């Protein structure tokens, strides 16, 4: 954009309208510039103002005149057709076109990267710290925080980040096009990503410091967030206290306290008595009321961690010891769990049985007793994905290569524990620290359920591509990929992650943009990788290297039977709620219930 100095006539008019400047020669404007759009404001340092012409900027019923009114601007770059009203201090920011700023006490940004605070996720001792920047994805944050043992890789990522933060211009603080910041106390060293059709909103007595607000986010109603990274379409509200945390796309946090964590996409936590500290939560998760996850450190220093796979769902009033680890889609019953946990069985129900002084784990609980929720979860996360850019790739299906491999490992463990039980009570090893018993409930049924789930997963993927035709034998070339890495929601074979790291260390990948291009290419390859994985899995289940026509026909028959089971169980599990007299007793009749619930 071309800027010019103000004319003498424009300066005179601005002063008549109550404006003052430390040095009018350092206030530059772009054409068209209508001086009638600037009233009762103060300018210090170098201020550049984009085109201003009479008009309105509107947001949810609030309509403000284009221009700068009753505000103080210092060393700021202002876009075109903005509405800046009652901003007590605006310093060091680049403000995009069409932005609305209203009733803001302070918006300030440092000019040096060294003055921006690093956030410390997953661990309170700072050993996984990283510096958020505009365009950083949840997968980027995970790569940087997780692979600490690769020193050269860490150095390269730090270098990439400095370059990414400074390449957009001399101002590090930015508010993107069409963003809205209103009725806000303080915004310090923050980037607000926003654009036409995907605007972000900051509203309602909010304090933000040293962080990045992703595209389409809403931060409102008393939130205090310090040292943070928000993905796309994150909603923070209702007095949330957030620090040193990465929050994944399509997540909602409210009324709670969250710190020193990395949270993958589609996380829900909105109860004023829930607490999450020093955790890695891999998305599609929900923290219920009363959860104190991270409050119970189990060493003399604040260096413990908790890691939970996709679908982590602790029930009411759950408390865990650090350090603990959970397989994907663990549902934990209400309870104060007394020792560290390592739950290796996916889709399991975990219960702290106080009366029997034992830990109980039921494998494949979701498949056996809550099929409606299992089916709904896969669909609802995709349906609720309102992102426009979708920079972070996400696998929403709960039956995917990562969970399939967890089930295979679960089958091996169940077979081992069942053999040791010799037909008696099945006891597990290594899932809880201490000398209490860990009892596996319904082990035989869980074993059969895992096999059903694996068949369903593999056949669903293959028939979606090939219908009832026999898949090509070429899918069986090479070895089955057993190890998958969840990079912020994107599933990547571990070998490809190792190659990405090696290429970064060697210089073949030389920027965050190059990292993203590699991840984009891996996402394009992912559907074919899933087909290969599904084919290998069927071969494993059938005990063969290649599937022939007869075996395929038998698998189609079994798949049809499992599909029928799935549909029946969805109805059965949902009917438990519909026919529950206690659930229905608050309604006068069925018509009222249907009007309320649908």
C-alpha positions as CSV (number, residue, x, y, z in Angstrom):
1,X,0.0,0.0,0.0
2,X,1.3,3.5,-0.9
3,X,1.3,6.0,2.0
4,X,1.8,9.8,2.0
5,X,2.2,12.6,4.5
6,X,-0.8,14.6,5.6
7,X,-1.4,17.9,4.0
8,X,-1.3,21.1,6.0
9,X,-5.1,21.4,5.6
10,X,-5.6,17.8,6.8
11,X,-3.5,18.4,9.9
12,X,-5.4,21.6,10.7
13,X,-8.7,19.8,10.3
14,X,-7.6,16.9,12.5
15,X,-6.5,19.3,15.2
16,X,-9.8,21.1,15.1
17,X,-11.4,17.7,15.7
18,X,-9.5,17.2,18.9
19,X,-6.7,15.1,17.5
20,X,-3.1,15.4,18.7
21,X,0.2,14.0,17.4
22,X,3.7,13.8,18.8
23,X,4.9,14.5,15.2
24,X,2.4,14.8,12.4
25,X,5.1,14.1,9.8
26,X,5.2,10.5,11.2
27,X,1.5,10.0,10.6
28,X,1.1,8.6,7.1
29,X,-2.1,7.9,5.3
30,X,-3.3,6.0,2.2
31,X,-5.8,7.4,-0.3
32,X,-8.7,7.9,-0.1
33,X,-8.3,9.5,3.3
34,X,-11.3,11.5,4.8
35,X,-10.2,13.5,7.8
36,X,-13.8,13.5,9.0
37,X,-13.2,9.9,10.1
38,X,-10.7,10.7,12.8
39,X,-11.7,12.4,16.1
40,X,-10.3,13.0,19.6
41,X,-7.4,10.7,19.2
42,X,-3.6,10.8,19.9
43,X,-0.8,9.5,17.7
44,X,2.8,8.8,18.9
45,X,5.7,7.3,17.0
46,X,5.1,6.1,13.4
47,X,1.5,5.5,12.6
48,X,0.3,4.4,9.2
49,X,-3.4,4.5,8.4
50,X,-5.0,2.8,5.4
51,X,-7.9,4.1,3.3
52,X,-10.7,5.7,5.4
53,X,-14.0,6.8,3.9
54,X,-17.3,7.3,5.6
55,X,-19.1,4.0,6.2
56,X,-20.0,1.5,9.0
57,X,-18.4,-1.6,10.4
58,X,-21.0,-4.0,11.9
59,X,-20.9,-7.0,14.2
60,X,-23.8,-8.8,15.8
61,X,-26.0,-5.7,16.1
62,X,-23.1,-3.3,16.9
63,X,-22.7,-0.7,14.2
64,X,-19.7,1.7,14.4
65,X,-18.6,4.5,12.1
66,X,-15.5,3.8,10.0
67,X,-12.5,5.7,11.5
68,X,-10.5,6.3,14.6
69,X,-12.3,7.8,17.6
70,X,-11.2,8.6,21.2
71,X,-8.2,6.4,20.9
72,X,-4.4,6.5,21.4
73,X,-2.2,4.9,18.7
74,X,1.6,4.3,19.0
75,X,3.8,2.7,16.4
76,X,0.9,1.1,14.7
77,X,-0.1,0.0,11.2
78,X,-3.8,0.4,10.6
79,X,-5.7,-1.2,7.7
80,X,-8.4,0.2,5.5
81,X,-12.0,0.8,6.5
82,X,-11.5,0.0,10.2
83,X,-13.6,1.1,13.2
84,X,-11.3,1.9,16.2
85,X,-13.4,3.4,19.0
86,X,-12.4,4.0,22.6
87,X,-9.1,2.1,22.6
88,X,-7.0,3.6,25.5
89,X,-3.7,2.3,24.2
90,X,-2.9,0.6,20.8
91,X,0.8,0.1,20.4
92,X,3.0,-2.1,18.2
93,X,0.2,-3.8,16.2
94,X,-0.6,-4.3,12.6
95,X,-4.4,-4.0,12.3
96,X,-6.0,-5.7,9.2
97,X,-8.7,-4.3,6.9
98,X,-12.2,-4.0,8.3
99,X,-11.3,-4.7,11.9
100,X,-13.5,-3.5,14.7
101,X,-11.9,-2.4,18.0
102,X,-14.3,-1.1,20.6
103,X,-13.8,-0.3,24.3
104,X,-10.3,-1.8,24.7
105,X,-8.2,-0.7,27.6
106,X,-4.8,-2.0,26.2
107,X,-3.5,-3.6,23.1
108,X,0.3,-3.6,23.1
109,X,3.0,-5.7,21.4
110,X,6.8,-6.0,21.7
111,X,8.9,-5.5,18.6
112,X,11.5,-8.2,19.3
113,X,11.0,-12.0,19.2
114,X,13.1,-12.1,22.3
115,X,10.5,-10.2,24.3
116,X,7.7,-12.7,23.5
117,X,7.1,-15.4,26.1
118,X,7.5,-19.1,25.4
119,X,4.8,-21.5,26.5
120,X,5.6,-24.6,28.4
121,X,3.2,-27.4,27.5
122,X,2.8,-31.0,28.7
123,X,5.3,-30.5,31.6
124,X,5.5,-27.8,34.2
125,X,9.3,-27.8,34.3
126,X,9.6,-26.0,31.0
127,X,11.5,-28.9,29.3
128,X,9.1,-29.0,26.4
129,X,8.7,-25.2,25.8
130,X,7.9,-23.7,22.4
131,X,7.1,-20.3,20.9
132,X,3.8,-20.1,19.1
133,X,3.5,-18.2,15.8
134,X,0.7,-17.4,13.4
135,X,0.2,-20.4,11.1
136,X,1.4,-22.9,13.7
137,X,-0.7,-26.1,13.8
138,X,-1.4,-28.4,16.6
139,X,0.8,-31.0,14.9
140,X,3.7,-28.5,14.8
141,X,3.4,-27.9,18.5
142,X,3.4,-31.6,19.2
143,X,6.5,-32.2,17.0
144,X,8.3,-29.5,18.8
145,X,7.3,-30.5,22.3
146,X,7.6,-34.2,21.9
147,X,10.9,-35.0,20.1
148,X,13.2,-33.4,22.6
149,X,15.8,-36.0,22.2
150,X,16.6,-34.8,18.7
151,X,18.8,-31.8,19.4
152,X,19.4,-30.7,15.8
153,X,15.7,-31.0,15.1
154,X,14.9,-28.8,18.0
155,X,17.4,-26.2,16.9
156,X,16.0,-26.2,13.3
157,X,12.4,-25.8,14.6
158,X,13.5,-22.8,16.7
159,X,15.1,-21.2,13.7
160,X,12.0,-21.8,11.5
161,X,9.9,-20.1,14.2
162,X,12.0,-17.0,14.3
163,X,11.8,-16.7,10.5
164,X,8.1,-17.3,10.5
165,X,7.4,-14.6,13.2
166,X,9.5,-11.9,11.4
167,X,8.8,-12.6,7.7
168,X,5.4,-10.9,7.8
169,X,6.8,-7.5,8.6
170,X,8.4,-5.6,11.4
171,X,5.4,-5.8,13.7
172,X,4.9,-9.1,15.5
173,X,1.5,-8.2,17.0
174,X,-1.2,-8.6,14.4
175,X,-5.0,-8.6,14.2
176,X,-6.3,-10.1,11.0
177,X,-8.9,-8.9,8.5
178,X,-12.5,-8.5,9.8
179,X,-11.5,-9.5,13.4
180,X,-13.5,-8.0,16.3
181,X,-12.0,-7.1,19.6
182,X,-14.4,-5.3,22.0
183,X,-15.1,-4.7,25.6
184,X,-11.7,-6.1,26.5
185,X,-9.2,-5.4,29.2
186,X,-5.9,-6.3,27.8
187,X,-4.3,-7.9,24.7
188,X,-0.5,-8.1,25.0
189,X,1.8,-9.8,22.4
190,X,-1.0,-11.6,20.7
191,X,-1.7,-12.5,17.1
192,X,-5.4,-12.7,16.2
193,X,-5.8,-14.6,12.9
194,X,-8.9,-13.6,11.0
195,X,-10.2,-13.1,7.5
196,X,-13.3,-12.5,5.4
197,X,-15.7,-15.4,6.1
198,X,-13.7,-16.8,9.0
199,X,-13.4,-13.9,11.5
200,X,-12.3,-14.2,15.1
201,X,-13.9,-12.4,18.0
202,X,-12.5,-11.3,21.3
203,X,-15.2,-9.9,23.6
204,X,-16.2,-9.3,27.2
205,X,-13.6,-8.4,29.9
206,X,-10.9,-10.7,28.4
207,X,-7.2,-10.7,29.2
208,X,-4.8,-12.3,26.6
209,X,-1.1,-12.4,26.7
210,X,1.7,-14.0,24.5
211,X,-0.3,-16.2,22.3
212,X,-2.0,-16.9,19.0
213,X,-5.7,-16.9,18.3
214,X,-6.5,-19.1,15.3
215,X,-9.0,-18.4,12.5
216,X,-12.7,-18.4,13.4
217,X,-12.1,-18.4,17.2
218,X,-14.2,-16.8,19.9
219,X,-12.7,-15.7,23.2
220,X,-15.2,-14.1,25.5
221,X,-16.8,-13.6,28.8
222,X,-14.0,-13.2,31.3
223,X,-11.4,-15.4,29.8
224,X,-7.8,-15.0,31.0
225,X,-5.3,-16.8,28.7
226,X,-1.5,-16.4,28.9
227,X,1.1,-18.2,26.8
228,X,-1.2,-20.1,24.5
229,X,-1.9,-21.3,21.0
230,X,-5.4,-21.8,19.7
231,X,-6.2,-23.8,16.6
232,X,-9.1,-23.0,14.3
233,X,-12.7,-22.4,15.6
234,X,-11.7,-22.7,19.3
235,X,-14.2,-21.3,21.7
236,X,-13.0,-20.0,25.1
237,X,-15.6,-18.5,27.5
238,X,-17.1,-18.0,30.9
239,X,-14.1,-17.3,33.1
240,X,-11.7,-19.9,31.8
241,X,-8.2,-19.7,33.1
242,X,-5.7,-20.9,30.5
243,X,-1.9,-20.9,30.6
244,X,1.0,-22.6,28.7
245,X,-1.5,-24.6,26.6
246,X,-2.1,-25.6,23.0
247,X,-5.8,-26.0,22.2
248,X,-6.8,-28.0,19.2
249,X,-9.3,-27.0,16.5
250,X,-13.1,-27.2,17.2
251,X,-12.6,-27.3,20.9
252,X,-14.6,-25.6,23.7
253,X,-13.3,-24.7,27.1
254,X,-15.2,-22.7,29.7
255,X,-15.4,-22.1,33.5
256,X,-12.4,-24.4,34.2
257,X,-8.6,-24.2,34.7
258,X,-6.2,-25.7,32.2
259,X,-2.5,-25.3,32.1
260,X,0.7,-26.7,30.6
261,X,-1.1,-29.0,28.2
262,X,-1.4,-29.9,24.6
263,X,-4.9,-30.7,23.6
264,X,-5.7,-32.1,20.1
265,X,-8.9,-31.2,18.1
266,X,-12.5,-31.6,19.3
267,X,-12.0,-31.4,23.1
268,X,-14.8,-30.4,25.4
269,X,-14.3,-29.1,28.9
270,X,-16.7,-26.6,30.3
271,X,-17.3,-27.1,34.0
272,X,-16.2,-24.7,36.7
273,X,-14.8,-27.5,38.8
274,X,-12.6,-29.3,36.3
275,X,-8.9,-29.0,36.2
276,X,-6.3,-30.2,33.7
277,X,-2.6,-29.6,34.1
278,X,0.5,-31.1,32.4
279,X,-1.4,-33.3,30.0
280,X,-1.3,-34.6,26.4
281,X,-4.9,-35.1,25.4
282,X,-5.1,-36.5,21.9
283,X,-8.6,-35.1,21.0
284,X,-12.2,-36.1,20.6
285,X,-12.2,-35.9,24.4
286,X,-14.4,-34.7,27.2
287,X,-13.5,-33.8,30.7
288,X,-16.5,-34.0,33.1
289,X,-17.2,-31.9,36.2
290,X,-15.1,-32.6,39.2
291,X,-12.1,-33.8,37.1
292,X,-8.8,-33.1,38.7
293,X,-6.4,-34.3,36.1
294,X,-2.9,-33.2,37.1
295,X,-3.5,-32.0,40.6
296,X,-2.0,-35.2,42.1
297,X,1.7,-35.0,41.5
298,X,3.5,-38.1,42.6
299,X,7.1,-36.9,43.0
300,X,8.9,-34.1,44.7
301,X,9.0,-31.9,41.6
302,X,6.5,-30.6,39.1
303,X,7.8,-32.7,36.2
304,X,5.0,-35.3,35.9
305,X,2.9,-35.8,32.8
306,X,-0.3,-37.5,31.7
307,X,-0.9,-38.8,28.2
308,X,-4.3,-39.9,26.9
309,X,-5.1,-41.3,23.4
310,X,-8.1,-40.2,21.3
311,X,-11.5,-40.3,22.9
312,X,-10.4,-39.8,26.5
313,X,-13.5,-39.5,28.7
314,X,-13.1,-39.5,32.5
315,X,-16.4,-39.5,34.2
316,X,-17.6,-37.2,37.0
317,X,-15.2,-36.4,39.8
318,X,-12.2,-38.4,38.5
319,X,-8.8,-37.8,40.0
320,X,-5.6,-39.3,38.7
321,X,-2.0,-39.6,39.8
322,X,0.7,-38.4,37.5
323,X,2.3,-39.9,35.5
324,X,-0.4,-41.9,33.8
325,X,-1.2,-43.1,30.3
326,X,-4.4,-44.2,28.6
327,X,-5.1,-46.1,25.4
328,X,-7.6,-44.6,22.9
329,X,-11.3,-44.2,23.9
330,X,-10.9,-45.0,27.6
331,X,-14.1,-44.3,29.6
332,X,-13.3,-43.9,33.3
333,X,-15.9,-44.3,36.0
334,X,-16.3,-41.8,38.8
335,X,-13.5,-42.2,41.3
336,X,-10.4,-41.1,43.1
337,X,-7.8,-43.4,41.4
338,X,-5.1,-43.9,44.1
339,X,-2.0,-44.8,41.9
340,X,-0.5,-44.2,38.5
341,X,-2.3,-45.9,35.6
342,X,-1.2,-47.4,32.3
343,X,-4.4,-48.6,30.6
344,X,-3.3,-50.5,27.6
345,X,-6.8,-51.7,26.4
346,X,-8.6,-49.3,24.0
347,X,-12.4,-48.7,24.1
348,X,-12.3,-49.8,27.7
349,X,-14.3,-49.0,30.8
350,X,-12.1,-48.5,33.8
351,X,-13.4,-48.6,37.4
352,X,-11.8,-48.1,40.8
353,X,-13.7,-50.6,42.8
354,X,-13.2,-49.4,46.4
355,X,-15.3,-52.1,48.1
356,X,-13.1,-54.8,46.6
357,X,-9.9,-52.8,46.7
358,X,-9.2,-53.5,43.0
359,X,-8.9,-51.9,39.6
360,X,-11.4,-53.2,37.0
361,X,-11.0,-52.9,33.3
362,X,-13.6,-54.0,30.7
363,X,-12.1,-54.1,27.2
364,X,-14.2,-53.1,24.2
365,X,-16.9,-51.6,26.4
366,X,-18.0,-49.1,23.8
367,X,-18.6,-51.8,21.2
368,X,-20.5,-54.1,23.5
369,X,-22.6,-51.6,25.5
370,X,-22.6,-48.1,24.0
371,X,-22.7,-48.6,20.2
372,X,-24.9,-45.5,19.7
373,X,-22.3,-43.2,21.3
374,X,-19.5,-44.9,19.5
375,X,-21.2,-44.4,16.1
376,X,-22.3,-40.9,17.0
377,X,-18.9,-39.8,18.1
378,X,-17.3,-40.6,14.7
379,X,-20.0,-38.7,12.9
380,X,-20.5,-35.7,15.2
381,X,-16.9,-34.5,15.2
382,X,-16.8,-34.4,11.4
383,X,-20.3,-32.8,11.3
384,X,-19.3,-30.1,13.8
385,X,-16.1,-29.2,11.9
386,X,-16.8,-25.6,10.9
387,X,-13.2,-24.8,9.9
388,X,-12.7,-23.0,6.6
389,X,-8.9,-23.4,6.1
390,X,-8.4,-26.7,7.8
391,X,-4.7,-26.4,8.1
392,X,-4.6,-29.2,10.7
393,X,-5.5,-32.5,9.1
394,X,-7.7,-34.7,11.4
395,X,-8.8,-38.3,11.4
396,X,-12.3,-38.3,13.0
397,X,-13.2,-42.0,12.7
398,X,-12.7,-43.8,15.9
399,X,-11.8,-47.0,14.0
400,X,-8.6,-46.1,12.2
401,X,-5.1,-47.5,11.9
402,X,-4.0,-46.2,15.3
403,X,-6.9,-47.8,17.2
404,X,-6.7,-51.0,15.1
405,X,-3.1,-51.5,16.2
406,X,-4.0,-50.8,19.8
407,X,-6.7,-53.5,19.6
408,X,-4.2,-56.0,18.1
409,X,-1.9,-55.3,21.1
410,X,-4.9,-55.6,23.4
411,X,-5.7,-59.0,21.9
412,X,-2.2,-60.3,22.6
413,X,-2.4,-59.1,26.2
414,X,-5.8,-60.6,26.7
415,X,-4.7,-64.0,25.3
416,X,-1.7,-63.9,27.6
417,X,-3.6,-63.0,30.7
418,X,-6.4,-65.5,29.9
419,X,-3.9,-68.3,29.5
420,X,-2.3,-67.5,32.8
421,X,-5.8,-67.5,34.5
422,X,-6.4,-71.1,33.5
423,X,-10.2,-70.5,33.2
424,X,-10.4,-68.5,36.4
425,X,-10.6,-64.8,37.1
426,X,-8.5,-62.9,34.6
427,X,-5.9,-60.6,36.2
428,X,-3.9,-58.1,34.3
429,X,-0.4,-56.9,34.9
430,X,1.3,-53.5,34.5
431,X,-1.9,-51.3,34.4
432,X,-1.6,-49.8,37.9
433,X,1.4,-49.1,40.1
434,X,1.3,-50.9,43.4
435,X,0.2,-54.3,44.7
436,X,-3.6,-54.1,44.1
437,X,-5.2,-56.5,41.8
438,X,-6.3,-55.4,38.3
439,X,-9.2,-57.5,37.2
440,X,-10.2,-57.8,33.5
441,X,-14.0,-58.0,33.3
442,X,-15.6,-60.0,30.4
443,X,-12.2,-60.8,28.9
444,X,-13.6,-63.5,26.5
445,X,-16.3,-61.2,25.3
446,X,-13.8,-58.3,24.9
447,X,-11.5,-60.5,22.9
448,X,-14.3,-61.4,20.5
449,X,-15.4,-57.8,20.3
450,X,-11.9,-56.6,19.3
451,X,-11.9,-59.1,16.5
452,X,-15.3,-58.0,15.3
453,X,-14.1,-54.4,15.4
454,X,-11.0,-55.1,13.4
455,X,-13.0,-56.9,10.8
456,X,-15.5,-54.0,10.7
457,X,-12.7,-51.4,10.4
458,X,-10.9,-53.2,7.6
459,X,-13.9,-54.2,5.5
460,X,-15.5,-50.7,5.9
461,X,-12.3,-49.1,4.4
462,X,-11.9,-51.6,1.6
463,X,-15.6,-51.9,0.5
464,X,-15.8,-48.1,0.5
465,X,-13.2,-48.2,-2.3
466,X,-13.8,-51.5,-4.1
467,X,-17.4,-52.4,-3.2
468,X,-17.8,-56.2,-3.2
469,X,-15.0,-56.7,-5.7
470,X,-11.9,-58.5,-4.5
471,X,-9.3,-55.9,-3.6
472,X,-6.0,-56.1,-5.6
473,X,-3.2,-58.2,-4.2
474,X,-0.9,-55.3,-4.7
475,X,-2.3,-53.9,-1.4
476,X,-0.5,-56.7,0.4
477,X,3.0,-55.7,-0.8
478,X,5.5,-54.7,1.9
479,X,5.0,-55.0,5.7
480,X,2.0,-53.8,7.7
481,X,2.5,-50.4,9.3
482,X,2.3,-51.2,13.0
483,X,3.3,-47.9,14.5
484,X,1.3,-44.7,13.8
485,X,1.9,-41.2,15.2
486,X,-0.9,-38.9,15.9
487,X,0.3,-35.4,14.9
488,X,-2.3,-33.2,16.3
489,X,-5.1,-35.3,14.7
490,X,-3.3,-36.4,11.5
491,X,-2.3,-40.1,11.6
492,X,1.2,-40.7,10.1
493,X,3.2,-43.8,9.9
494,X,6.1,-43.6,12.4
495,X,8.6,-44.2,9.6
496,X,7.3,-41.1,7.7
497,X,7.7,-39.0,10.9
498,X,11.3,-40.2,11.3
499,X,11.9,-39.3,7.6
500,X,10.5,-35.8,8.2
501,X,12.7,-35.3,11.2
502,X,15.8,-36.5,9.3
503,X,15.0,-34.2,6.3
504,X,14.6,-31.3,8.7
505,X,18.0,-32.0,10.3
506,X,19.7,-32.3,7.0
507,X,18.2,-29.1,5.6
508,X,16.0,-30.8,2.9
509,X,13.1,-29.3,4.9
510,X,14.0,-25.7,5.6
511,X,11.0,-23.9,7.0
512,X,7.6,-24.5,8.7
513,X,6.0,-24.1,5.3
514,X,8.1,-27.0,4.0
515,X,7.0,-29.0,7.1
516,X,3.4,-28.3,6.2
517,X,3.9,-29.2,2.6
518,X,5.3,-32.6,3.7
519,X,2.4,-33.2,6.0
520,X,0.0,-32.2,3.3
521,X,1.6,-34.8,1.0
522,X,1.4,-37.4,3.7
523,X,-2.3,-36.6,4.2
524,X,-2.8,-37.2,0.5
525,X,-1.1,-40.6,0.8
526,X,-3.1,-41.5,3.9
527,X,-6.2,-43.0,2.2
528,X,-4.1,-45.4,0.2
529,X,-2.0,-46.2,3.4
530,X,-5.3,-47.0,5.2
531,X,-6.3,-49.4,2.4
532,X,-3.0,-51.2,2.6
533,X,-3.2,-51.4,6.4
534,X,-6.8,-52.7,6.2
535,X,-5.7,-55.4,3.6
536,X,-2.7,-56.5,5.7
537,X,-5.0,-56.7,8.8
538,X,-7.5,-58.9,7.0
539,X,-4.6,-61.2,6.0
540,X,-3.5,-61.3,9.6
541,X,-7.0,-62.2,10.8
542,X,-7.3,-64.9,8.1
543,X,-3.8,-66.2,8.6
544,X,-2.9,-65.8,4.9
545,X,-0.6,-63.6,2.8
546,X,-3.2,-62.8,0.1
547,X,-6.9,-63.0,0.1
548,X,-8.5,-65.2,-2.5
549,X,-12.0,-65.0,-3.9
550,X,-13.4,-67.6,-1.5
551,X,-11.9,-65.9,1.6
552,X,-13.2,-62.6,0.4
553,X,-16.7,-63.9,0.0
554,X,-16.6,-65.3,3.6
555,X,-15.3,-61.9,4.8
556,X,-18.2,-60.1,3.0
557,X,-20.6,-62.5,4.8
558,X,-19.1,-61.8,8.2
559,X,-19.0,-58.1,7.5
560,X,-22.7,-58.1,6.7
561,X,-23.4,-59.9,10.0
562,X,-21.3,-57.4,11.9
563,X,-23.1,-54.5,10.2
564,X,-26.4,-55.9,11.2
565,X,-25.1,-56.2,14.8
566,X,-23.9,-52.6,14.8
567,X,-27.3,-51.3,13.6
568,X,-29.1,-53.4,16.2
569,X,-26.8,-52.3,19.0
570,X,-27.2,-48.6,18.1
571,X,-30.9,-49.0,18.6
572,X,-30.5,-51.1,21.8
573,X,-28.1,-48.7,23.5
574,X,-30.2,-45.6,22.5
575,X,-33.4,-47.3,23.8
576,X,-31.8,-47.6,27.2
577,X,-32.2,-43.8,27.5
578,X,-35.5,-43.6,25.7
579,X,-37.2,-46.1,28.0
580,X,-35.6,-45.1,31.2
581,X,-38.5,-44.0,33.5
582,X,-36.3,-41.7,35.5
583,X,-35.1,-39.9,32.4
584,X,-38.7,-39.4,31.2
585,X,-40.4,-38.5,34.5
586,X,-39.8,-34.8,34.2
587,X,-42.0,-34.6,31.1
588,X,-45.9,-34.6,31.3
589,X,-46.2,-36.7,28.2
590,X,-44.4,-38.1,25.2
591,X,-45.4,-35.0,23.1
592,X,-43.6,-32.7,25.5
593,X,-40.5,-34.9,25.6
594,X,-40.3,-35.0,21.8
595,X,-40.8,-31.2,21.6
596,X,-37.9,-30.7,24.0
597,X,-35.5,-33.5,22.9
598,X,-36.5,-34.2,19.3
